[in-house]
């Protein structure tokens, strides 16, 4: 028997917190701000730690591959685990692993004893933690907001996340230049410890009980059926497998190399990454007000500008031109990201969020180990500029192809109701489709963004 809908919760007099921002939402947002402050600086620090040991472009690619490979290998298991046990426990355990691995990494770099193989092992541990964290975090976030206000909640969340990324990238680039990469890695370890403490206080009392399942493999099979039955979902994930792989190579290998050889070092690259963050904040601000009716169509159109940074590095533009390209790319990807998250919240059942998210993350990151490992050899074989132009052209091509899928063009926003854990009651608006083309057989989604900003 269905329980009567709870009356809307009133915002206390004088409270500045919106009605849709429940306790879990606030804790998740705060923890993400902390980790992004550390993580964006750590990305720069890792690359320069390799350079300080005399490493080459190929070594940078190997260290990046070591992080991405376990991320790909363990994502599906992480998604199934997060749908079987309390998600906040998975998140805290993953943060603890990341904290320890980054702390050891920092000690080795500060002592001057770091070796490439050690960096690969430690970044692999960090990638393993992320493989379990990402699906759990995505499912937790989706269940923490009400359906009617989901788009605005996700935009504000991402605004906070990327705002922290701005500070983290700028501060990280400056600290790498002035005090060295080791201290930046130590700050990242501390950030994981603080964020894990915040996530330990998440409230799962309102989460619907999980029905007994048939085991891990049965859960994975059920998640696969949810994923593969929707052409728009798997086609966009396939698109992002290419896009994310190419951007991973550009940001992990080519961007730092161009910055080192032609832009003056770590600081201009840190500013460019910060400009990307400013763009994502601007895009999130836009999406707090703009609710495009054809969410996926508008979002996919905004993937085209993601190729701009690769083209800017290929020219190459000066630091100002690269910064502008990164800003525009940030605005565009944020429009896609909010649209994608809103679609996921609208379509995927709460008890399957983490598994579907895991298939999304798996597909979207599947090529990262390969592309980052091959970035150095590609530079040697074709030349750096040619490799960057090829990356930009491939991003444009796969984005154009995904627009041929009817559901991508026709999926529409509709009033939606979804249960909320640790937050305000869901809206009582009727779940009525406003477009016959978005039938029940094409429900589903997961956040491919991360696309790249995997918010540990």
C-alpha positions in Angstrom: 0.0 0.0 0.0 1.4 3.4 -1.0 1.9 5.8 1.9 0.3 9.3 1.5 2.8 11.9 0.3 4.4 13.9 3.1 3.5 17.6 3.1 6.4 19.8 1.9 8.9 20.6 4.6 9.0 24.3 5.4 12.3 26.1 5.5 13.0 27.4 9.0 12.6 31.2 9.4 15.9 32.9 8.9 17.6 29.8 7.3 19.5 30.5 4.2 19.5 26.9 3.0 17.1 26.1 0.2 14.3 23.7 0.9 15.8 21.1 -1.5 19.2 21.2 0.2 18.9 18.4 2.8 21.5 17.3 5.3 23.1 14.7 3.0 23.2 17.1 0.1 25.1 19.7 2.3 27.6 17.1 3.6 28.2 15.7 0.1 28.8 19.2 -1.3 31.1 20.2 1.5 33.2 17.0 1.2 33.5 17.5 -2.5 34.7 21.1 -2.1 37.5 19.8 0.2 38.6 17.0 -2.1 38.6 19.2 -5.2 40.8 21.7 -3.6 43.4 19.0 -3.1 42.8 16.9 -6.2 43.2 19.6 -8.8 46.6 20.6 -7.4 47.6 17.0 -7.0 47.1 16.4 -10.8 49.7 19.1 -11.6 52.0 17.9 -8.8 52.0 14.3 -10.0 53.2 15.4 -13.5 55.9 17.6 -12.1 57.0 14.9 -9.7 57.7 12.7 -12.7 59.6 15.5 -14.4 61.7 16.1 -11.2 62.9 12.5 -11.3 64.1 13.0 -14.9 61.0 11.3 -16.4 60.0 11.6 -20.0 56.6 12.1 -21.7 56.3 8.3 -21.8 56.9 8.1 -18.1 54.1 10.7 -17.5 51.8 8.6 -19.6 52.7 5.4 -17.7 52.0 7.0 -14.3 48.6 8.3 -15.6 47.9 4.8 -17.0 48.6 3.2 -13.7 45.8 5.3 -12.2 43.3 4.8 -14.9 43.8 1.0 -15.4 42.4 -0.1 -11.9 39.7 2.6 -12.2 38.5 0.8 -15.3 39.0 -2.8 -13.9 37.1 -2.3 -10.6 34.4 0.2 -11.6 31.7 -2.5 -12.3 32.4 -4.3 -9.0 32.4 -0.9 -7.2 28.9 -0.1 -8.6 27.5 -3.5 -7.6 29.0 -3.2 -4.1 27.5 0.3 -3.7 24.0 -0.9 -4.5 24.3 -3.7 -2.0 25.8 -2.1 1.1 25.5 1.5 2.6 27.0 3.8 0.0 28.6 6.1 2.6 30.7 3.2 4.0 32.1 2.6 0.5 32.9 6.3 0.1 34.6 6.6 3.4 36.7 3.5 2.8 37.7 4.7 -0.6 38.7 8.1 0.8 40.8 6.4 3.5 42.7 4.4 0.8 43.3 7.6 -1.2 44.5 9.4 1.8 47.1 6.8 2.7 48.3 6.4 -0.9 48.7 10.1 -1.4 50.5 10.5 2.0 53.1 7.9 1.1 53.5 9.5 -2.4 54.1 12.9 -0.7 56.7 11.4 1.7 58.6 9.7 -1.2 58.7 12.9 -3.3 59.7 15.1 -0.4 62.5 12.7 0.5 63.8 12.7 -3.1 63.5 8.9 -3.2 60.5 8.6 -5.5 60.9 6.2 -8.4 58.6 5.8 -11.4 57.5 2.3 -10.4 56.6 3.5 -6.9 54.6 6.4 -8.4 52.8 3.9 -10.6 51.9 1.6 -7.6 50.6 4.5 -5.5 48.6 6.1 -8.3 47.1 2.6 -9.0 46.0 2.4 -5.4 44.4 5.9 -5.7 42.6 4.7 -8.9 41.3 1.6 -7.1 39.8 3.9 -4.4 38.2 6.0 -7.1 36.7 2.9 -8.8 34.7 2.1 -5.7 34.0 5.8 -4.7 32.6 7.1 -8.0 29.5 4.9 -8.4 28.7 5.1 -4.7 29.1 8.9 -4.7 26.9 9.3 -7.7 24.1 7.1 -6.3 24.3 9.0 -3.0 24.0 12.4 -4.6 21.1 11.3 -6.8 19.2 10.1 -3.8 19.8 13.2 -1.8 17.6 15.7 -3.7 14.0 15.9 -4.8 13.0 15.3 -8.4 11.4 18.7 -9.1 14.5 20.7 -8.0 17.1 18.1 -9.2 18.4 20.2 -12.0 19.1 23.3 -9.8 20.5 21.1 -7.0 23.0 19.4 -9.4 24.0 22.8 -10.9 24.7 24.3 -7.5 26.6 21.1 -6.4 28.7 21.3 -9.5 29.2 25.0 -9.1 30.7 24.4 -5.7 32.8 21.5 -7.0 34.2 23.4 -9.9 34.7 26.5 -7.8 36.9 24.5 -5.5 38.7 23.2 -8.6 39.5 26.8 -9.6 41.3 27.4 -6.3 42.9 24.0 -6.2 44.4 24.3 -9.7 45.6 27.9 -9.3 47.0 27.2 -5.8 48.4 23.8 -6.9 50.2 25.3 -9.9 51.7 28.1 -7.7 52.7 25.7 -4.9 54.4 23.3 -7.3 56.4 26.3 -8.7 57.4 27.7 -5.3 57.6 24.8 -2.8 57.6 21.7 -5.0 55.1 18.9 -5.8 55.6 16.9 -2.5 53.8 19.5 -0.4 50.9 19.6 -2.8 50.5 15.8 -2.6 50.5 16.1 1.2 47.7 18.6 1.1 45.7 16.3 -1.1 46.1 13.5 1.4 44.9 15.8 4.2 41.9 16.7 2.0 40.9 13.1 1.6 41.1 12.6 5.4 38.8 15.6 6.1 36.3 14.6 3.3 36.1 11.1 4.6 35.3 12.4 8.0 32.4 14.5 6.6 31.0 11.6 4.6 31.0 9.4 7.7 28.1 11.5 9.0 25.8 10.9 6.0 22.3 9.7 7.0 21.0 6.6 5.2 17.8 6.3 7.4 15.6 7.4 4.5 17.1 5.1 1.9 14.7 2.5 0.6 15.6 -1.0 1.7 17.3 -3.1 -0.9 15.5 -6.2 -2.0 17.5 -9.4 -1.6 19.5 -10.0 -4.7 21.0 -13.1 -6.5 24.6 -12.2 -5.8 27.2 -9.9 -7.3 27.1 -11.3 -10.8 23.3 -11.2 -10.9 23.5 -7.5 -9.9 26.0 -6.8 -12.6 23.8 -8.6 -15.1 20.7 -6.6 -14.1 22.7 -3.3 -14.3 23.9 -4.3 -17.8 20.3 -4.9 -18.9 19.3 -1.4 -17.7 22.3 0.1 -19.5 22.2 -1.7 -22.9 18.4 -1.4 -23.4 18.7 2.4 -24.0 20.4 3.4 -27.3 20.8 7.0 -26.3 22.6 5.9 -23.1 25.1 3.5 -24.5 25.7 5.7 -27.6 26.7 8.7 -25.5 28.8 6.5 -23.2 30.6 5.2 -26.3 31.1 8.8 -27.5 32.6 9.7 -24.2 34.8 6.7 -24.2 36.7 8.4 -27.0 36.3 12.0 -25.8 37.4 11.2 -22.2 40.3 9.1 -23.4 41.6 11.8 -25.7 41.1 14.6 -23.1 42.9 12.4 -20.5 45.9 12.2 -22.9 45.8 15.9 -23.6 45.5 16.9 -19.9 47.9 14.3 -18.4 50.6 14.4 -21.1 50.4 16.9 -23.9 49.2 19.9 -21.9 51.9 19.8 -19.3 54.5 19.2 -22.1 53.4 22.2 -24.1 53.3 24.3 -20.9 56.8 23.3 -20.0 58.3 23.7 -23.5 56.4 26.7 -24.8 54.4 28.5 -22.1 56.9 28.9 -19.3 56.2 26.0 -16.9 53.6 24.8 -14.4 52.0 28.1 -13.5 50.5 28.9 -17.0 49.1 25.4 -17.1 47.6 25.8 -13.7 46.0 29.1 -14.7 44.5 27.4 -17.8 43.1 24.6 -15.7 41.7 27.2 -13.3 40.1 29.0 -16.3 38.4 25.7 -17.1 37.1 25.7 -13.6 35.8 29.3 -14.0 34.0 28.2 -17.1 32.3 25.3 -15.4 31.2 27.6 -12.6 29.8 30.0 -15.2 28.0 27.1 -16.9 26.6 25.9 -13.6 25.3 29.4 -12.9 23.6 29.3 -16.3 22.0 25.9 -15.6 20.5 27.1 -12.3 18.2 29.2 -14.5 18.1 27.4 -17.8 16.1 24.2 -18.1 16.4 23.1 -21.8 13.4 20.9 -22.8 15.5 18.6 -25.0 18.2 18.0 -22.5 20.4 15.5 -24.3 20.3 17.3 -27.6 21.4 20.6 -26.1 24.0 18.9 -23.9 25.4 17.0 -26.9 25.8 20.1 -28.9 27.8 21.5 -26.1 30.4 18.7 -26.4 31.8 20.1 -29.6 33.7 23.0 -27.9 35.5 20.4 -25.7 37.8 20.0 -28.7 39.0 23.6 -28.4 41.8 23.1 -25.9 43.4 20.4 -28.0 43.3 22.7 -31.0 44.7 25.6 -29.0 47.6 23.4 -27.8 48.2 22.2 -31.4 48.5 25.7 -32.9 49.9 26.5 -30.3 48.2 29.6 -28.9 49.8 31.7 -26.2 48.8 31.3 -22.6 46.0 33.8 -23.0 44.5 32.0 -26.0 44.7 28.6 -24.2 43.1 30.1 -21.1 40.2 31.4 -23.2 39.8 28.0 -25.0 39.7 26.2 -21.6 37.1 28.7 -20.3 34.7 28.1 -23.2 35.2 24.3 -22.9 34.3 24.5 -19.2 31.1 26.4 -19.9 30.1 23.9 -22.6 30.8 20.7 -20.6 28.9 22.0 -17.6 25.8 22.4 -19.7 26.2 18.8 -20.8 27.0 17.6 -17.3 23.9 19.1 -15.6 21.7 17.9 -18.4 23.1 14.4 -18.1 22.8 14.2 -14.4 19.2 15.5 -14.5 18.3 12.9 -17.1 19.8 10.2 -14.9 17.9 11.4 -11.8 14.7 11.5 -13.9 15.0 8.0 -15.4 17.0 5.5 -13.3 15.4 3.7 -10.3 17.2 4.6 -7.1 18.2 1.0 -6.3 20.0 0.7 -9.6 21.7 4.1 -9.7 25.2 3.0 -8.7 25.2 0.0 -11.1 24.1 2.0 -14.1 26.5 4.7 -13.1 29.3 2.1 -12.9 28.6 1.0 -16.5 28.7 4.6 -17.5 32.0 5.3 -15.8 33.4 2.0 -17.1 32.5 2.8 -20.7 33.6 6.5 -20.4 37.0 5.7 -18.9 37.7 2.4 -20.7 40.2 4.0 -23.2 42.0 6.2 -20.6 44.8 3.6 -19.8 45.4 3.1 -23.5 45.3 6.7 -24.6 47.5 8.0 -21.8 50.1 5.2 -22.3 50.2 5.8 -26.1 50.4 9.6 -25.8 54.2 9.6 -25.6 54.7 7.1 -28.5 52.1 9.0 -30.6 54.1 12.2 -30.1 57.3 10.4 -31.3 55.5 8.8 -34.3 53.4 11.6 -35.6 54.6 14.8 -33.9 53.0 16.6 -31.0 51.0 19.1 -33.0 49.7 16.4 -35.4 48.6 14.2 -32.4 46.7 17.1 -30.9 45.0 18.0 -34.2 44.0 14.3 -34.5 42.5 14.3 -31.0 40.4 17.5 -31.7 39.1 16.0 -35.0 38.1 12.7 -33.4 36.2 14.5 -30.6 34.2 16.4 -33.2 33.5 13.3 -35.3 32.1 11.0 -32.5 30.0 13.9 -31.2 28.5 14.4 -34.7 27.8 10.7 -34.9 25.9 10.5 -31.6 23.4 13.1 -32.9 22.2 10.6 -35.4 20.5 8.6 -32.5 16.8 9.6 -32.4 16.5 9.4 -28.6 19.5 11.8 -28.2 17.6 14.4 -30.2 14.1 13.8 -28.8 14.6 13.0 -25.1 12.6 15.6 -23.1 12.3 16.9 -19.6 9.2 15.9 -17.7 7.8 16.4 -14.2 9.3 13.8 -12.0 9.0 12.3 -8.5 11.7 10.4 -6.7 12.3 9.4 -3.1 15.0 11.3 -1.2 17.3 10.0 1.5 18.6 12.3 4.1 16.8 15.3 2.6 13.5 16.9 2.0 10.5 15.0 0.8 10.1 14.5 -3.0 7.8 16.6 -5.0 4.3 15.3 -5.4 4.1 16.4 -9.1 2.7 13.7 -11.4 5.3 11.7 -13.3 3.8 12.4 -16.7 5.8 12.4 -20.0 5.5 15.5 -22.1 6.7 13.8 -25.2 5.5 10.5 -26.7 9.0 9.9 -28.1 10.4 9.5 -24.7 8.6 6.2 -23.9 9.2 3.9 -21.0 11.7 1.7 -22.9 14.2 4.5 -23.2 14.5 5.5 -19.5 17.9 5.7 -18.0 21.2 7.5 -17.7 24.4 8.0 -15.7 26.8 10.9 -15.3 29.5 10.5 -18.0 31.0 13.7 -17.1 32.3 13.1 -14.4 33.0 13.8 -17.5 36.5 14.2 -16.5 36.3 16.1 -13.2 36.1 12.9 -11.1 35.3 14.4 -7.8 36.9 12.1 -5.3 
